[in-house]
Amino acid sequence: MAPWTAEKARDQRELQRSYAGFISRENAAAARLRESELVELPEGLDYATVGALGHEARQKLARVRPRTIGQAGRIPGLTPADLQILWTRSVRPRS
């Protein structure tokens, strides 16, 4: 028996059509993640002065001192809102 039949090909096309929206959203999220690795945080940023961040987030950021938004996003306990706040404080993409 051949590995692909007309029926299997039809099923595969239907699966791809069904999941096209999900795959597109995931690809966009992956692109944003890659972009976040290029956004540097200011070197001397005093996280204690970033009032919009929660106390725990400020402590973790001060302890870890991430260089980029991407690195900050991998700190356990930081929320997407915390990262958005940091993003607004960061304006210099790495070369």
Secondary structure, DSSP 8 states (H G I E B T S, - for coil): --S--HHHHHHHHHHHHHTHHHHHHHHHHHHHHHHHTTEE--TT--GGG-TTS-HHHHHHHHHH--SBHHHHHTSTT--HHHHHHHHHH--EE--
